[in-house]
Amino acid sequence: MLTGSAIRRKFLDYFVQRGHKEVHSSSLVPQNDPTLLFTNAGMNQFKDVFLGLEKRDYNKAATSQKCVRAGGKHNDLENVGFTNRHHTFFEMLGNFSFGDYFKKDAIAYAWELITSPEWFGIPKDKLYVTIFKGEAGVPRDEEAYNLWLGQGVPKERVYEFGAKDNFWQMGDTGPCGPCSEIHYDMGVAASDQGHTDCEFGCECGRYVEIWNLVFMQFDRDASGKLNPLPKPSIDTGMGLERVASVLQGVISNYDTDLFKPLTKRAAELTGTSLTKELEKEANAKSAASLRVIADHSRAATFLISDGVLPSNEGRGYVLRKIIRRAITHGRLLGQTKPFLFAMSRTVCDEMEGAYPELKDSLKRVAEVILTEENRFSHTLDIGLEKLESSLSEGRLNGREAFKLYDTFGMPLDFMQDAARDRGITFDQSGFDEAMAEQRQRARASWKGAAKQTANPAYQKLPTSVFEGYRQTRSEGCEVLALLKGGKGTQELTAGEEGEVILDHTPFYAESGGQVGDRGWLYSDDHNTVVADVIGTYYPIQGVRAHKVVAKQRLQVGDKVDAVVSTGIREATMRNHTATHLLHAGLREVLGKHVKQAGSLVDPGHLRFDFSHFTAVEDEELQDIEDIINKEVLRNKKVEVIENVPIDVAVNEYHAMALFGEKYGDKVRVIKIGDFSTELCGGTHTGATGEIGLIKILKEGSVSSGVRRVEAITGEGSLKHFRKDHQLENVVASFVSPTLSQRARKEGAPARKDEALTIGVPISDTSSATEEVSWSPADALKAELDKKDAEIKRLARELDQARMKSASSTVASTSEKIREVRGVKVLAHRVDNLERGQLRTLVDQLRDKLGSGVVVLGSATNGNVALVVSVTKDLTGRIQAGKVIGQVAQKVGGKGGGRPDMAEAGGKDPGALDSALEDAYGVVESLLG
C-alpha cells in the first residue's frame, strides 16, 4: 500500500522524469492576488504565467500545493468531519504546461500515471471520464473525446456534461476552456444514501472525482467573446487525500494514513477511547469530533505557519473560526483544558518531510493556538450561558442560533441537539438565511478586480537588459516601443505622458517593495533632455516600462541616453539596506518568529511590516535601533552574490526569502557580514556606513498580528535631528532657569540638587553637589508633571467650592417642593456639577424629603446632566427611569436606570428650566 507521502513523491517523480520542473508549494496567503482569500488550487501560483504577465525559465511544472477552502464561496465548514471528503486544508497535486504540450500529452500522462502498474495501477474498469458536451455557442470537445478513446477508454465510460461541470474559467474575463475529469467508482459501500445499483452521475458519494484536467485554449474578452489563445496551456488538479483513499482501499479520506495519526493524537488529548467500533461508525458524534480536530489542526498549523493570525476580519477571522470549531468539538468530547496547541506537533511530524518550513515555525504556531484557546474558553462559557438562557425561555430562533455559532463558536449540531432535548423546534430556515447573508458578506469583502491578460503591446517585446546594478547611465538605448493611454504609438510629442520601452536601461523597476527609479532620457547629442522619467515598473515580467513626460518629440527607433537621478537612487539604496538591517534587528530582539509581511522603500523613508503578536515596547525599539546603528558604524561591506542556486541560498547561506517575492532557480543574495542574509533583487549601498544613521520614527499595528515600523536614514535622519535640537531649545525655555542655562550648552551636566528641584530622576548614590547628566525630555516631563499636579489640585478645590455652594442651596429648596397626588416632588437646577456631584446632592435632597421624587438638572459647558431619585417606598407607584425619559426628551437627550435612580444627558441647556418645571406634570401623569 502506498502511503500518502509516497503518493505525493511518486506523482512528482513521474512528471519530473518527463521534463517538468518540480516547484515547491506557494504560501496559503496568495501573493499579489486580491481576488483570493486563500490559495485554493495548484494553479494559483502560476496565474500570472497563464495571463502572460510573468515569464519563467521553464514551461512545464509539477507541484504539490497546500490549499485551504474555508471562506468566501468555499465556506463548507459545517460539513467538515461529517462527510468522507470535505476538508479545510488539503493538498492539490498538479501538472502544468505553459504553452508547451496540450490535450494529447495531458490525457496520455494522466491515464498512464493512474493506470500503469509501474505507477498507481488503478484498475481501468473502476474509472470513468467526462468531457465538455458543448454549450452556449462553445463546441463539443471532440478532440478530448477521441483522445480518451485512443487511450483505450470504452465509449460507454466517457460521459458528457455542460459548462457547469466541464468548462473552467479563471474569472469573468481571461483564460478559460473545457476540462475533462477522471472519476473512480468507490463501490456501493461508499453510497451515503444506501444505493446499490446507481449509475455514474449519481451524487450519492459512490463516484468520486480524483483528477481534473483543464484545457486552457480560449481568452474571454470583456464582451464575452472567446478568442483562441496563441499558446494553449494545461492546468490539472488531483486531490492527494482522495487519491490516497483510492490507493489505500478505504472509503473515507479520514481513514488514510494522512489523517489516522492525527485522529489518534486527538483521541489521546481529549481522553477519547478510539475503539474499532468508533472508527467504523461514520456518523458517531465522537468520531466526527475527532475528524474535525484532525482536519482543523492541519489547517490552523499551516495557516499560522504562513503568517495568518486569528482576528475578527478576513483571513484571520476564518482561522479563528477553524480553531474555535476544533476547540468546541474538544469540549464535546469532554476536554475543557487547552489541547489543540499540542496537535501542531503531530501535524509537523507528519508533514515536515514535504513542508520543511513547518519545523521552523512550530513553536510560534503552538503559542498562537494556545493563546487563542485561552481566549476562547471565556467566550465559549458566555455562549453556553446565552444558549441556556434562550432554551430556558422555550425558544431558539435561527438568527440567535447563528450569532451563537458565528460569534461564540457554538456548533450547529450541538444547538440542534440541545433544542431537541428540550422539545423545542430549531429554526433551521432562520439559521440558513443568516448563514447565507454572512457568506454573501464574505464574498463581497473579497471580490477583487479580476486580473486581465497582459497587454498585447507588451507581450511581444524582448526582455529589457538591466544595467542598473553597475551604473546609473546607459548610452545608445534604443526605443523599442512607446505607449500612450495603454495603446501602442509611434511617437510622443512634447507635453504628452506615456511609457517608453528600451532595449537596455539602468532604471530599476518597482519590485520587492522598492520604488522605481526616476531620472531623464537624453537625446543622442548627450545633452538635450527629451523626456523626464517619473517612474519605472514591470507591465509584464522582464519588460521595464519607463513612465515619462515628453519634453521633445520622441519616436520608436530613437537612440537615447538613460540617466537615473543619482540623488534619489542613493537615498533609496540607503533605505533599502537599512530595511535588511532592521529585519535582522527585529528578529534578534523580538524573536525568530518575526517575518516580513510587506515593505516600502522610497527615497524619503522606509516602512517595514512584520509578524508579531503585541506592540513593541519603547525599550525594545531602542535596543533594535542601537543594534542596527552599531552595524552601520562598523561599516560592513554589503556583499552581493549573483546567480546562486535557490537551494544553496536557503540551505547554505541561510538566506531569508521576502514576503510577496517569487524566485527562480537562480537568485541574488545580499549578505551583510554575519548579521543579515536575504534574497533580494533591489539596489543597495556598498557598505553599511553609507547609510549614515537609522532613526526609527514610529511603530504601530497594521492588522491583527502584523506590526509596522517606519524609519529614516541619511539626510532624512539629519533633518530629523535638527528638528529635535530645535525642540530641545524650546524645552530648555520651559524648565527652571538654572537648568535652562545649562540646556543651552549642549550635553552640559547639572548638579543633583538642581535637577531634583524640578523632579528630574537622578540616582540616589550621587552627592547633592555632584554633577550628573540629564535629559531635556526628562526635565520637560518633570515640569509638565508639576503643572499637571497643580491643575488637578486647583480643579479639586474648584469642585469642592462648587459642591459647597450647591449644598448650601439645599436649605433654600423648600419653596420648590410641591405635593403631586400625595407625593412630594422637588425639581431643582444647580449648574456646573459633574454627574457624581449631582448624585451626592440628590441623595441629600431625597433624605430631606423623606419620601418623594427629586429631579436635579445641571448645565455645564453646553451639555445637560439630569438625575432623578425616587424613594424606595414609592417605586411601586412611579419609577425613576420613566420620569427621566420624558424630562430628558425636552433637553434633546435620553437616559434610564433603576426604579429608584436614573440618569440622562442632553444637548439643549436653554430648555433646562422649562424641562424642570414640566417635571411636576410628568410625575403627575405617571402617577395617573
Order of alpha helices (4+ residues) and beta strands (2+ residues): alpha-beta-alpha-beta-beta-alpha-beta-alpha-beta-alpha-beta-beta-beta-beta-alpha-alpha-alpha-alpha-alpha-alpha-alpha-alpha-alpha-alpha-alpha-beta-beta-beta-beta-beta-beta-beta-beta-beta-beta-beta-alpha-beta-beta-alpha-beta-alpha-beta-beta-beta-beta-alpha-alpha-beta-alpha-beta-alpha-beta-beta-alpha-beta-beta-alpha-beta-beta-alpha
